[in-house]
């Protein structure tokens, strides 16, 4: 993680979620984080542990590996989303079934408390507080981020049954 590059017009931190369940999922997430950190407009500040999670949505598929990262960026939220989607494609992701198997998925969860609701981007991520596979790694690195007037730690406490299925990898 760089952390040492100087910033110009830096926005507050942004939180990203990563998921993969095809191929070497852990390596794919590591490659995505490294690629983001080499972009001049992004500095990866913290990354969570990796977690194995059961599939969500389409259940007949391999377990996922998930992680979250906090970054500093001078990108607008929309430009950050474009950068993440471009990186997914560069790493080999192909569009397929919604919530189905994927080589890599990168979601913009939160960006300095900003709110957006457009055709391309909703901030904070509209379903993040319903998903333990997002909240468990996010709480590890940023438990005090507030979504809807409650910390992500508080949101996670309401998902204790689902959270018990999220397994930290060694």
Chimera marker file (.cmm) of the C-alpha trace (Angstrom):
<marker_set name="trace">
<marker id="1" x="0.000" y="0.000" z="0.000" r="1" g="1" b="0" radius="0.5"/>
<marker id="2" x="1.440" y="3.282" z="-1.038" r="1" g="1" b="0" radius="0.5"/>
<marker id="3" x="0.178" y="5.738" z="1.513" r="1" g="1" b="0" radius="0.5"/>
<marker id="4" x="3.147" y="8.001" z="0.773" r="1" g="1" b="0" radius="0.5"/>
<marker id="5" x="2.053" y="9.640" z="-2.466" r="1" g="1" b="0" radius="0.5"/>
<marker id="6" x="1.113" y="13.259" z="-2.048" r="1" g="1" b="0" radius="0.5"/>
<marker id="7" x="-2.524" y="14.121" z="-2.630" r="1" g="1" b="0" radius="0.5"/>
<marker id="8" x="-4.107" y="17.044" z="-4.347" r="1" g="1" b="0" radius="0.5"/>
<marker id="9" x="-7.771" y="17.872" z="-3.739" r="1" g="1" b="0" radius="0.5"/>
<marker id="10" x="-8.064" y="14.560" z="-1.893" r="1" g="1" b="0" radius="0.5"/>
<marker id="11" x="-11.552" y="13.499" z="-0.964" r="1" g="1" b="0" radius="0.5"/>
<marker id="12" x="-12.298" y="11.745" z="2.289" r="1" g="1" b="0" radius="0.5"/>
<marker id="13" x="-11.772" y="8.033" z="2.424" r="1" g="1" b="0" radius="0.5"/>
<marker id="14" x="-13.829" y="5.671" z="0.358" r="1" g="1" b="0" radius="0.5"/>
<marker id="15" x="-14.720" y="2.089" z="1.242" r="1" g="1" b="0" radius="0.5"/>
<marker id="16" x="-14.628" y="-0.648" z="-1.376" r="1" g="1" b="0" radius="0.5"/>
<marker id="17" x="-15.812" y="-4.255" z="-1.218" r="1" g="1" b="0" radius="0.5"/>
<marker id="18" x="-14.184" y="-7.107" z="-3.135" r="1" g="1" b="0" radius="0.5"/>
<marker id="19" x="-15.577" y="-10.537" z="-3.902" r="1" g="1" b="0" radius="0.5"/>
<marker id="20" x="-14.520" y="-13.526" z="-5.981" r="1" g="1" b="0" radius="0.5"/>
<marker id="21" x="-15.517" y="-17.177" z="-6.250" r="1" g="1" b="0" radius="0.5"/>
<marker id="22" x="-13.839" y="-18.345" z="-9.463" r="1" g="1" b="0" radius="0.5"/>
<marker id="23" x="-10.205" y="-19.368" z="-9.798" r="1" g="1" b="0" radius="0.5"/>
<marker id="24" x="-7.742" y="-18.298" z="-7.099" r="1" g="1" b="0" radius="0.5"/>
<marker id="25" x="-10.103" y="-15.832" z="-5.421" r="1" g="1" b="0" radius="0.5"/>
<marker id="26" x="-7.690" y="-14.572" z="-2.806" r="1" g="1" b="0" radius="0.5"/>
<marker id="27" x="-5.017" y="-13.873" z="-5.422" r="1" g="1" b="0" radius="0.5"/>
<marker id="28" x="-7.579" y="-12.111" z="-7.631" r="1" g="1" b="0" radius="0.5"/>
<marker id="29" x="-8.574" y="-9.760" z="-4.809" r="1" g="1" b="0" radius="0.5"/>
<marker id="30" x="-4.904" y="-9.109" z="-4.012" r="1" g="1" b="0" radius="0.5"/>
<marker id="31" x="-4.291" y="-8.278" z="-7.694" r="1" g="1" b="0" radius="0.5"/>
<marker id="32" x="-7.252" y="-5.878" z="-7.706" r="1" g="1" b="0" radius="0.5"/>
<marker id="33" x="-6.063" y="-4.091" z="-4.554" r="1" g="1" b="0" radius="0.5"/>
<marker id="34" x="-2.519" y="-3.814" z="-5.931" r="1" g="1" b="0" radius="0.5"/>
<marker id="35" x="-3.797" y="-2.465" z="-9.251" r="1" g="1" b="0" radius="0.5"/>
<marker id="36" x="-5.930" y="0.145" z="-7.506" r="1" g="1" b="0" radius="0.5"/>
<marker id="37" x="-2.980" y="1.216" z="-5.378" r="1" g="1" b="0" radius="0.5"/>
<marker id="38" x="-0.829" y="1.767" z="-8.473" r="1" g="1" b="0" radius="0.5"/>
<marker id="39" x="-3.352" y="4.237" z="-9.891" r="1" g="1" b="0" radius="0.5"/>
<marker id="40" x="-2.181" y="7.788" z="-9.402" r="1" g="1" b="0" radius="0.5"/>
<marker id="41" x="-5.602" y="8.923" z="-8.131" r="1" g="1" b="0" radius="0.5"/>
<marker id="42" x="-5.925" y="6.181" z="-5.471" r="1" g="1" b="0" radius="0.5"/>
<marker id="43" x="-3.979" y="5.231" z="-2.364" r="1" g="1" b="0" radius="0.5"/>
<marker id="44" x="-5.002" y="2.077" z="-0.525" r="1" g="1" b="0" radius="0.5"/>
<marker id="45" x="-4.871" y="2.889" z="3.174" r="1" g="1" b="0" radius="0.5"/>
<marker id="46" x="-6.157" y="-0.321" z="4.798" r="1" g="1" b="0" radius="0.5"/>
<marker id="47" x="-7.363" y="-3.726" z="3.703" r="1" g="1" b="0" radius="0.5"/>
<marker id="48" x="-9.308" y="-6.204" z="5.781" r="1" g="1" b="0" radius="0.5"/>
<marker id="49" x="-8.594" y="-9.848" z="6.275" r="1" g="1" b="0" radius="0.5"/>
<marker id="50" x="-10.028" y="-12.255" z="3.735" r="1" g="1" b="0" radius="0.5"/>
<marker id="51" x="-13.273" y="-14.048" z="4.542" r="1" g="1" b="0" radius="0.5"/>
<marker id="52" x="-14.977" y="-17.127" z="3.122" r="1" g="1" b="0" radius="0.5"/>
<marker id="53" x="-18.698" y="-16.594" z="2.764" r="1" g="1" b="0" radius="0.5"/>
<marker id="54" x="-21.567" y="-18.663" z="1.422" r="1" g="1" b="0" radius="0.5"/>
<marker id="55" x="-23.037" y="-17.476" z="-1.876" r="1" g="1" b="0" radius="0.5"/>
<marker id="56" x="-25.745" y="-14.843" z="-1.717" r="1" g="1" b="0" radius="0.5"/>
<marker id="57" x="-28.539" y="-14.518" z="-4.249" r="1" g="1" b="0" radius="0.5"/>
<marker id="58" x="-27.747" y="-17.506" z="-6.457" r="1" g="1" b="0" radius="0.5"/>
<marker id="59" x="-26.900" y="-20.229" z="-3.944" r="1" g="1" b="0" radius="0.5"/>
<marker id="60" x="-25.802" y="-23.016" z="-6.330" r="1" g="1" b="0" radius="0.5"/>
<marker id="61" x="-22.226" y="-21.818" z="-6.777" r="1" g="1" b="0" radius="0.5"/>
<marker id="62" x="-18.875" y="-21.945" z="-4.929" r="1" g="1" b="0" radius="0.5"/>
<marker id="63" x="-18.296" y="-19.990" z="-1.723" r="1" g="1" b="0" radius="0.5"/>
<marker id="64" x="-16.936" y="-16.483" z="-2.106" r="1" g="1" b="0" radius="0.5"/>
<marker id="65" x="-13.814" y="-14.853" z="-0.750" r="1" g="1" b="0" radius="0.5"/>
<marker id="66" x="-14.580" y="-11.293" z="0.360" r="1" g="1" b="0" radius="0.5"/>
<marker id="67" x="-12.568" y="-8.350" z="1.673" r="1" g="1" b="0" radius="0.5"/>
<marker id="68" x="-12.905" y="-4.587" z="2.063" r="1" g="1" b="0" radius="0.5"/>
<marker id="69" x="-10.447" y="-1.728" z="1.671" r="1" g="1" b="0" radius="0.5"/>
<marker id="70" x="-10.300" y="1.908" z="2.652" r="1" g="1" b="0" radius="0.5"/>
<marker id="71" x="-8.741" y="4.191" z="0.088" r="1" g="1" b="0" radius="0.5"/>
<marker id="72" x="-7.951" y="7.851" z="-0.355" r="1" g="1" b="0" radius="0.5"/>
<marker id="73" x="-8.765" y="9.196" z="-3.792" r="1" g="1" b="0" radius="0.5"/>
<marker id="74" x="-9.138" y="12.394" z="-5.733" r="1" g="1" b="0" radius="0.5"/>
<marker id="75" x="-11.674" y="10.689" z="-8.019" r="1" g="1" b="0" radius="0.5"/>
<marker id="76" x="-15.290" y="11.730" z="-7.906" r="1" g="1" b="0" radius="0.5"/>
<marker id="77" x="-17.592" y="8.897" z="-6.799" r="1" g="1" b="0" radius="0.5"/>
<marker id="78" x="-18.647" y="8.327" z="-10.417" r="1" g="1" b="0" radius="0.5"/>
<marker id="79" x="-15.051" y="8.244" z="-11.662" r="1" g="1" b="0" radius="0.5"/>
<marker id="80" x="-14.119" y="5.818" z="-8.888" r="1" g="1" b="0" radius="0.5"/>
<marker id="81" x="-16.939" y="3.510" z="-9.971" r="1" g="1" b="0" radius="0.5"/>
<marker id="82" x="-15.742" y="3.669" z="-13.596" r="1" g="1" b="0" radius="0.5"/>
<marker id="83" x="-12.167" y="2.904" z="-12.479" r="1" g="1" b="0" radius="0.5"/>
<marker id="84" x="-13.383" y="-0.120" z="-10.489" r="1" g="1" b="0" radius="0.5"/>
<marker id="85" x="-15.515" y="-1.466" z="-13.353" r="1" g="1" b="0" radius="0.5"/>
<marker id="86" x="-12.657" y="-0.927" z="-15.844" r="1" g="1" b="0" radius="0.5"/>
<marker id="87" x="-10.319" y="-2.820" z="-13.509" r="1" g="1" b="0" radius="0.5"/>
<marker id="88" x="-12.800" y="-5.713" z="-13.231" r="1" g="1" b="0" radius="0.5"/>
<marker id="89" x="-12.787" y="-6.014" z="-17.021" r="1" g="1" b="0" radius="0.5"/>
<marker id="90" x="-8.986" y="-5.745" z="-17.196" r="1" g="1" b="0" radius="0.5"/>
<marker id="91" x="-8.740" y="-8.605" z="-14.692" r="1" g="1" b="0" radius="0.5"/>
<marker id="92" x="-10.982" y="-10.786" z="-16.858" r="1" g="1" b="0" radius="0.5"/>
<marker id="93" x="-14.465" y="-10.335" z="-15.469" r="1" g="1" b="0" radius="0.5"/>
<marker id="94" x="-17.250" y="-11.014" z="-17.916" r="1" g="1" b="0" radius="0.5"/>
<marker id="95" x="-20.839" y="-9.980" z="-17.321" r="1" g="1" b="0" radius="0.5"/>
<marker id="96" x="-23.015" y="-12.936" z="-16.392" r="1" g="1" b="0" radius="0.5"/>
<marker id="97" x="-25.885" y="-13.823" z="-14.087" r="1" g="1" b="0" radius="0.5"/>
<marker id="98" x="-26.691" y="-11.231" z="-11.413" r="1" g="1" b="0" radius="0.5"/>
<marker id="99" x="-25.309" y="-12.459" z="-8.076" r="1" g="1" b="0" radius="0.5"/>
<marker id="100" x="-23.799" y="-15.421" z="-9.917" r="1" g="1" b="0" radius="0.5"/>
<marker id="101" x="-20.210" y="-16.681" z="-9.983" r="1" g="1" b="0" radius="0.5"/>
<marker id="102" x="-17.578" y="-14.065" z="-10.721" r="1" g="1" b="0" radius="0.5"/>
<marker id="103" x="-13.856" y="-13.777" z="-11.132" r="1" g="1" b="0" radius="0.5"/>
<marker id="104" x="-13.812" y="-10.376" z="-9.399" r="1" g="1" b="0" radius="0.5"/>
<marker id="105" x="-16.368" y="-7.897" z="-8.141" r="1" g="1" b="0" radius="0.5"/>
<marker id="106" x="-15.499" y="-4.457" z="-6.807" r="1" g="1" b="0" radius="0.5"/>
<marker id="107" x="-18.210" y="-2.302" z="-5.249" r="1" g="1" b="0" radius="0.5"/>
<marker id="108" x="-18.009" y="1.287" z="-4.065" r="1" g="1" b="0" radius="0.5"/>
<marker id="109" x="-19.689" y="1.134" z="-0.664" r="1" g="1" b="0" radius="0.5"/>
<marker id="110" x="-19.221" y="4.552" z="0.873" r="1" g="1" b="0" radius="0.5"/>
<marker id="111" x="-17.345" y="7.734" z="0.079" r="1" g="1" b="0" radius="0.5"/>
<marker id="112" x="-16.775" y="10.277" z="2.808" r="1" g="1" b="0" radius="0.5"/>
<marker id="113" x="-20.422" y="10.288" z="3.852" r="1" g="1" b="0" radius="0.5"/>
<marker id="114" x="-21.595" y="11.485" z="0.439" r="1" g="1" b="0" radius="0.5"/>
<marker id="115" x="-24.965" y="10.441" z="-0.905" r="1" g="1" b="0" radius="0.5"/>
<marker id="116" x="-25.759" y="9.714" z="-4.549" r="1" g="1" b="0" radius="0.5"/>
<marker id="117" x="-28.761" y="8.193" z="-6.262" r="1" g="1" b="0" radius="0.5"/>
<marker id="118" x="-28.328" y="8.021" z="-10.009" r="1" g="1" b="0" radius="0.5"/>
<marker id="119" x="-28.741" y="5.380" z="-12.695" r="1" g="1" b="0" radius="0.5"/>
<marker id="120" x="-25.112" y="4.354" z="-12.302" r="1" g="1" b="0" radius="0.5"/>
<marker id="121" x="-24.310" y="4.878" z="-8.624" r="1" g="1" b="0" radius="0.5"/>
<marker id="122" x="-26.068" y="4.886" z="-5.270" r="1" g="1" b="0" radius="0.5"/>
<marker id="123" x="-24.089" y="5.936" z="-2.196" r="1" g="1" b="0" radius="0.5"/>
<marker id="124" x="-23.936" y="4.587" z="0.327" r="1" g="1" b="0" radius="0.5"/>
<marker id="125" x="-24.320" y="1.200" z="-1.364" r="1" g="1" b="0" radius="0.5"/>
<marker id="126" x="-28.048" y="0.463" z="-1.034" r="1" g="1" b="0" radius="0.5"/>
<marker id="127" x="-27.784" y="-3.110" z="0.289" r="1" g="1" b="0" radius="0.5"/>
<marker id="128" x="-24.517" y="-3.062" z="2.207" r="1" g="1" b="0" radius="0.5"/>
<marker id="129" x="-26.210" y="-2.977" z="5.618" r="1" g="1" b="0" radius="0.5"/>
<marker id="130" x="-28.090" y="-6.193" z="4.757" r="1" g="1" b="0" radius="0.5"/>
<marker id="131" x="-24.991" y="-8.209" z="3.898" r="1" g="1" b="0" radius="0.5"/>
<marker id="132" x="-22.729" y="-9.687" z="6.540" r="1" g="1" b="0" radius="0.5"/>
<marker id="133" x="-20.179" y="-10.603" z="3.854" r="1" g="1" b="0" radius="0.5"/>
<marker id="134" x="-19.680" y="-6.847" z="3.384" r="1" g="1" b="0" radius="0.5"/>
<marker id="135" x="-20.074" y="-5.690" z="6.969" r="1" g="1" b="0" radius="0.5"/>
<marker id="136" x="-17.755" y="-8.213" z="8.646" r="1" g="1" b="0" radius="0.5"/>
<marker id="137" x="-14.631" y="-7.153" z="6.703" r="1" g="1" b="0" radius="0.5"/>
<marker id="138" x="-15.677" y="-3.484" z="6.742" r="1" g="1" b="0" radius="0.5"/>
<marker id="139" x="-16.124" y="-3.476" z="10.519" r="1" g="1" b="0" radius="0.5"/>
<marker id="140" x="-12.599" y="-4.878" z="10.843" r="1" g="1" b="0" radius="0.5"/>
<marker id="141" x="-11.085" y="-1.780" z="9.207" r="1" g="1" b="0" radius="0.5"/>
<marker id="142" x="-13.705" y="0.958" z="9.752" r="1" g="1" b="0" radius="0.5"/>
<marker id="143" x="-16.265" y="0.095" z="12.465" r="1" g="1" b="0" radius="0.5"/>
<marker id="144" x="-17.370" y="3.701" z="12.932" r="1" g="1" b="0" radius="0.5"/>
<marker id="145" x="-18.464" y="4.517" z="9.376" r="1" g="1" b="0" radius="0.5"/>
<marker id="146" x="-22.055" y="5.682" z="9.644" r="1" g="1" b="0" radius="0.5"/>
<marker id="147" x="-24.807" y="4.564" z="7.303" r="1" g="1" b="0" radius="0.5"/>
<marker id="148" x="-28.291" y="5.876" z="7.952" r="1" g="1" b="0" radius="0.5"/>
<marker id="149" x="-27.355" y="7.264" z="11.355" r="1" g="1" b="0" radius="0.5"/>
<marker id="150" x="-25.890" y="3.975" z="12.631" r="1" g="1" b="0" radius="0.5"/>
<marker id="151" x="-22.332" y="2.675" z="12.600" r="1" g="1" b="0" radius="0.5"/>
<marker id="152" x="-21.529" y="-0.296" z="10.404" r="1" g="1" b="0" radius="0.5"/>
<marker id="153" x="-20.724" y="-2.116" z="13.664" r="1" g="1" b="0" radius="0.5"/>
<marker id="154" x="-24.321" y="-1.478" z="14.783" r="1" g="1" b="0" radius="0.5"/>
<marker id="155" x="-25.702" y="-2.712" z="11.474" r="1" g="1" b="0" radius="0.5"/>
<marker id="156" x="-23.598" y="-5.875" z="11.761" r="1" g="1" b="0" radius="0.5"/>
<marker id="157" x="-24.962" y="-6.617" z="15.238" r="1" g="1" b="0" radius="0.5"/>
<marker id="158" x="-28.405" y="-6.917" z="13.645" r="1" g="1" b="0" radius="0.5"/>
<marker id="159" x="-27.116" y="-9.660" z="11.301" r="1" g="1" b="0" radius="0.5"/>
<marker id="160" x="-25.655" y="-12.034" z="13.888" r="1" g="1" b="0" radius="0.5"/>
<marker id="161" x="-27.097" y="-15.194" z="12.267" r="1" g="1" b="0" radius="0.5"/>
<marker id="162" x="-25.708" y="-14.320" z="8.840" r="1" g="1" b="0" radius="0.5"/>
<marker id="163" x="-22.429" y="-13.064" z="10.343" r="1" g="1" b="0" radius="0.5"/>
<marker id="164" x="-21.839" y="-16.458" z="11.971" r="1" g="1" b="0" radius="0.5"/>
<marker id="165" x="-21.492" y="-17.923" z="8.445" r="1" g="1" b="0" radius="0.5"/>
<marker id="166" x="-18.646" y="-15.539" z="7.528" r="1" g="1" b="0" radius="0.5"/>
<marker id="167" x="-15.356" y="-17.350" z="8.183" r="1" g="1" b="0" radius="0.5"/>
<marker id="168" x="-12.044" y="-15.502" z="8.505" r="1" g="1" b="0" radius="0.5"/>
<marker id="169" x="-9.337" y="-17.129" z="6.373" r="1" g="1" b="0" radius="0.5"/>
<marker id="170" x="-5.832" y="-17.660" z="7.695" r="1" g="1" b="0" radius="0.5"/>
<link id1="1" id2="2" r="1" g="1" b="0" radius="0.2"/>
<link id1="2" id2="3" r="1" g="1" b="0" radius="0.2"/>
<link id1="3" id2="4" r="1" g="1" b="0" radius="0.2"/>
<link id1="4" id2="5" r="1" g="1" b="0" radius="0.2"/>
<link id1="5" id2="6" r="1" g="1" b="0" radius="0.2"/>
<link id1="6" id2="7" r="1" g="1" b="0" radius="0.2"/>
<link id1="7" id2="8" r="1" g="1" b="0" radius="0.2"/>
<link id1="8" id2="9" r="1" g="1" b="0" radius="0.2"/>
<link id1="9" id2="10" r="1" g="1" b="0" radius="0.2"/>
<link id1="10" id2="11" r="1" g="1" b="0" radius="0.2"/>
<link id1="11" id2="12" r="1" g="1" b="0" radius="0.2"/>
<link id1="12" id2="13" r="1" g="1" b="0" radius="0.2"/>
<link id1="13" id2="14" r="1" g="1" b="0" radius="0.2"/>
<link id1="14" id2="15" r="1" g="1" b="0" radius="0.2"/>
<link id1="15" id2="16" r="1" g="1" b="0" radius="0.2"/>
<link id1="16" id2="17" r="1" g="1" b="0" radius="0.2"/>
<link id1="17" id2="18" r="1" g="1" b="0" radius="0.2"/>
<link id1="18" id2="19" r="1" g="1" b="0" radius="0.2"/>
<link id1="19" id2="20" r="1" g="1" b="0" radius="0.2"/>
<link id1="20" id2="21" r="1" g="1" b="0" radius="0.2"/>
<link id1="21" id2="22" r="1" g="1" b="0" radius="0.2"/>
<link id1="22" id2="23" r="1" g="1" b="0" radius="0.2"/>
<link id1="23" id2="24" r="1" g="1" b="0" radius="0.2"/>
<link id1="24" id2="25" r="1" g="1" b="0" radius="0.2"/>
<link id1="25" id2="26" r="1" g="1" b="0" radius="0.2"/>
<link id1="26" id2="27" r="1" g="1" b="0" radius="0.2"/>
<link id1="27" id2="28" r="1" g="1" b="0" radius="0.2"/>
<link id1="28" id2="29" r="1" g="1" b="0" radius="0.2"/>
<link id1="29" id2="30" r="1" g="1" b="0" radius="0.2"/>
<link id1="30" id2="31" r="1" g="1" b="0" radius="0.2"/>
<link id1="31" id2="32" r="1" g="1" b="0" radius="0.2"/>
<link id1="32" id2="33" r="1" g="1" b="0" radius="0.2"/>
<link id1="33" id2="34" r="1" g="1" b="0" radius="0.2"/>
<link id1="34" id2="35" r="1" g="1" b="0" radius="0.2"/>
<link id1="35" id2="36" r="1" g="1" b="0" radius="0.2"/>
<link id1="36" id2="37" r="1" g="1" b="0" radius="0.2"/>
<link id1="37" id2="38" r="1" g="1" b="0" radius="0.2"/>
<link id1="38" id2="39" r="1" g="1" b="0" radius="0.2"/>
<link id1="39" id2="40" r="1" g="1" b="0" radius="0.2"/>
<link id1="40" id2="41" r="1" g="1" b="0" radius="0.2"/>
<link id1="41" id2="42" r="1" g="1" b="0" radius="0.2"/>
<link id1="42" id2="43" r="1" g="1" b="0" radius="0.2"/>
<link id1="43" id2="44" r="1" g="1" b="0" radius="0.2"/>
<link id1="44" id2="45" r="1" g="1" b="0" radius="0.2"/>
<link id1="45" id2="46" r="1" g="1" b="0" radius="0.2"/>
<link id1="46" id2="47" r="1" g="1" b="0" radius="0.2"/>
<link id1="47" id2="48" r="1" g="1" b="0" radius="0.2"/>
<link id1="48" id2="49" r="1" g="1" b="0" radius="0.2"/>
<link id1="49" id2="50" r="1" g="1" b="0" radius="0.2"/>
<link id1="50" id2="51" r="1" g="1" b="0" radius="0.2"/>
<link id1="51" id2="52" r="1" g="1" b="0" radius="0.2"/>
<link id1="52" id2="53" r="1" g="1" b="0" radius="0.2"/>
<link id1="53" id2="54" r="1" g="1" b="0" radius="0.2"/>
<link id1="54" id2="55" r="1" g="1" b="0" radius="0.2"/>
<link id1="55" id2="56" r="1" g="1" b="0" radius="0.2"/>
<link id1="56" id2="57" r="1" g="1" b="0" radius="0.2"/>
<link id1="57" id2="58" r="1" g="1" b="0" radius="0.2"/>
<link id1="58" id2="59" r="1" g="1" b="0" radius="0.2"/>
<link id1="59" id2="60" r="1" g="1" b="0" radius="0.2"/>
<link id1="60" id2="61" r="1" g="1" b="0" radius="0.2"/>
<link id1="61" id2="62" r="1" g="1" b="0" radius="0.2"/>
<link id1="62" id2="63" r="1" g="1" b="0" radius="0.2"/>
<link id1="63" id2="64" r="1" g="1" b="0" radius="0.2"/>
<link id1="64" id2="65" r="1" g="1" b="0" radius="0.2"/>
<link id1="65" id2="66" r="1" g="1" b="0" radius="0.2"/>
<link id1="66" id2="67" r="1" g="1" b="0" radius="0.2"/>
<link id1="67" id2="68" r="1" g="1" b="0" radius="0.2"/>
<link id1="68" id2="69" r="1" g="1" b="0" radius="0.2"/>
<link id1="69" id2="70" r="1" g="1" b="0" radius="0.2"/>
<link id1="70" id2="71" r="1" g="1" b="0" radius="0.2"/>
<link id1="71" id2="72" r="1" g="1" b="0" radius="0.2"/>
<link id1="72" id2="73" r="1" g="1" b="0" radius="0.2"/>
<link id1="73" id2="74" r="1" g="1" b="0" radius="0.2"/>
<link id1="74" id2="75" r="1" g="1" b="0" radius="0.2"/>
<link id1="75" id2="76" r="1" g="1" b="0" radius="0.2"/>
<link id1="76" id2="77" r="1" g="1" b="0" radius="0.2"/>
<link id1="77" id2="78" r="1" g="1" b="0" radius="0.2"/>
<link id1="78" id2="79" r="1" g="1" b="0" radius="0.2"/>
<link id1="79" id2="80" r="1" g="1" b="0" radius="0.2"/>
<link id1="80" id2="81" r="1" g="1" b="0" radius="0.2"/>
<link id1="81" id2="82" r="1" g="1" b="0" radius="0.2"/>
<link id1="82" id2="83" r="1" g="1" b="0" radius="0.2"/>
<link id1="83" id2="84" r="1" g="1" b="0" radius="0.2"/>
<link id1="84" id2="85" r="1" g="1" b="0" radius="0.2"/>
<link id1="85" id2="86" r="1" g="1" b="0" radius="0.2"/>
<link id1="86" id2="87" r="1" g="1" b="0" radius="0.2"/>
<link id1="87" id2="88" r="1" g="1" b="0" radius="0.2"/>
<link id1="88" id2="89" r="1" g="1" b="0" radius="0.2"/>
<link id1="89" id2="90" r="1" g="1" b="0" radius="0.2"/>
<link id1="90" id2="91" r="1" g="1" b="0" radius="0.2"/>
<link id1="91" id2="92" r="1" g="1" b="0" radius="0.2"/>
<link id1="92" id2="93" r="1" g="1" b="0" radius="0.2"/>
<link id1="93" id2="94" r="1" g="1" b="0" radius="0.2"/>
<link id1="94" id2="95" r="1" g="1" b="0" radius="0.2"/>
<link id1="95" id2="96" r="1" g="1" b="0" radius="0.2"/>
<link id1="96" id2="97" r="1" g="1" b="0" radius="0.2"/>
<link id1="97" id2="98" r="1" g="1" b="0" radius="0.2"/>
<link id1="98" id2="99" r="1" g="1" b="0" radius="0.2"/>
<link id1="99" id2="100" r="1" g="1" b="0" radius="0.2"/>
<link id1="100" id2="101" r="1" g="1" b="0" radius="0.2"/>
<link id1="101" id2="102" r="1" g="1" b="0" radius="0.2"/>
<link id1="102" id2="103" r="1" g="1" b="0" radius="0.2"/>
<link id1="103" id2="104" r="1" g="1" b="0" radius="0.2"/>
<link id1="104" id2="105" r="1" g="1" b="0" radius="0.2"/>
<link id1="105" id2="106" r="1" g="1" b="0" radius="0.2"/>
<link id1="106" id2="107" r="1" g="1" b="0" radius="0.2"/>
<link id1="107" id2="108" r="1" g="1" b="0" radius="0.2"/>
<link id1="108" id2="109" r="1" g="1" b="0" radius="0.2"/>
<link id1="109" id2="110" r="1" g="1" b="0" radius="0.2"/>
<link id1="110" id2="111" r="1" g="1" b="0" radius="0.2"/>
<link id1="111" id2="112" r="1" g="1" b="0" radius="0.2"/>
<link id1="112" id2="113" r="1" g="1" b="0" radius="0.2"/>
<link id1="113" id2="114" r="1" g="1" b="0" radius="0.2"/>
<link id1="114" id2="115" r="1" g="1" b="0" radius="0.2"/>
<link id1="115" id2="116" r="1" g="1" b="0" radius="0.2"/>
<link id1="116" id2="117" r="1" g="1" b="0" radius="0.2"/>
<link id1="117" id2="118" r="1" g="1" b="0" radius="0.2"/>
<link id1="118" id2="119" r="1" g="1" b="0" radius="0.2"/>
<link id1="119" id2="120" r="1" g="1" b="0" radius="0.2"/>
<link id1="120" id2="121" r="1" g="1" b="0" radius="0.2"/>
<link id1="121" id2="122" r="1" g="1" b="0" radius="0.2"/>
<link id1="122" id2="123" r="1" g="1" b="0" radius="0.2"/>
<link id1="123" id2="124" r="1" g="1" b="0" radius="0.2"/>
<link id1="124" id2="125" r="1" g="1" b="0" radius="0.2"/>
<link id1="125" id2="126" r="1" g="1" b="0" radius="0.2"/>
<link id1="126" id2="127" r="1" g="1" b="0" radius="0.2"/>
<link id1="127" id2="128" r="1" g="1" b="0" radius="0.2"/>
<link id1="128" id2="129" r="1" g="1" b="0" radius="0.2"/>
<link id1="129" id2="130" r="1" g="1" b="0" radius="0.2"/>
<link id1="130" id2="131" r="1" g="1" b="0" radius="0.2"/>
<link id1="131" id2="132" r="1" g="1" b="0" radius="0.2"/>
<link id1="132" id2="133" r="1" g="1" b="0" radius="0.2"/>
<link id1="133" id2="134" r="1" g="1" b="0" radius="0.2"/>
<link id1="134" id2="135" r="1" g="1" b="0" radius="0.2"/>
<link id1="135" id2="136" r="1" g="1" b="0" radius="0.2"/>
<link id1="136" id2="137" r="1" g="1" b="0" radius="0.2"/>
<link id1="137" id2="138" r="1" g="1" b="0" radius="0.2"/>
<link id1="138" id2="139" r="1" g="1" b="0" radius="0.2"/>
<link id1="139" id2="140" r="1" g="1" b="0" radius="0.2"/>
<link id1="140" id2="141" r="1" g="1" b="0" radius="0.2"/>
<link id1="141" id2="142" r="1" g="1" b="0" radius="0.2"/>
<link id1="142" id2="143" r="1" g="1" b="0" radius="0.2"/>
<link id1="143" id2="144" r="1" g="1" b="0" radius="0.2"/>
<link id1="144" id2="145" r="1" g="1" b="0" radius="0.2"/>
<link id1="145" id2="146" r="1" g="1" b="0" radius="0.2"/>
<link id1="146" id2="147" r="1" g="1" b="0" radius="0.2"/>
<link id1="147" id2="148" r="1" g="1" b="0" radius="0.2"/>
<link id1="148" id2="149" r="1" g="1" b="0" radius="0.2"/>
<link id1="149" id2="150" r="1" g="1" b="0" radius="0.2"/>
<link id1="150" id2="151" r="1" g="1" b="0" radius="0.2"/>
<link id1="151" id2="152" r="1" g="1" b="0" radius="0.2"/>
<link id1="152" id2="153" r="1" g="1" b="0" radius="0.2"/>
<link id1="153" id2="154" r="1" g="1" b="0" radius="0.2"/>
<link id1="154" id2="155" r="1" g="1" b="0" radius="0.2"/>
<link id1="155" id2="156" r="1" g="1" b="0" radius="0.2"/>
<link id1="156" id2="157" r="1" g="1" b="0" radius="0.2"/>
<link id1="157" id2="158" r="1" g="1" b="0" radius="0.2"/>
<link id1="158" id2="159" r="1" g="1" b="0" radius="0.2"/>
<link id1="159" id2="160" r="1" g="1" b="0" radius="0.2"/>
<link id1="160" id2="161" r="1" g="1" b="0" radius="0.2"/>
<link id1="161" id2="162" r="1" g="1" b="0" radius="0.2"/>
<link id1="162" id2="163" r="1" g="1" b="0" radius="0.2"/>
<link id1="163" id2="164" r="1" g="1" b="0" radius="0.2"/>
<link id1="164" id2="165" r="1" g="1" b="0" radius="0.2"/>
<link id1="165" id2="166" r="1" g="1" b="0" radius="0.2"/>
<link id1="166" id2="167" r="1" g="1" b="0" radius="0.2"/>
<link id1="167" id2="168" r="1" g="1" b="0" radius="0.2"/>
<link id1="168" id2="169" r="1" g="1" b="0" radius="0.2"/>
<link id1="169" id2="170" r="1" g="1" b="0" radius="0.2"/>
</marker_set>
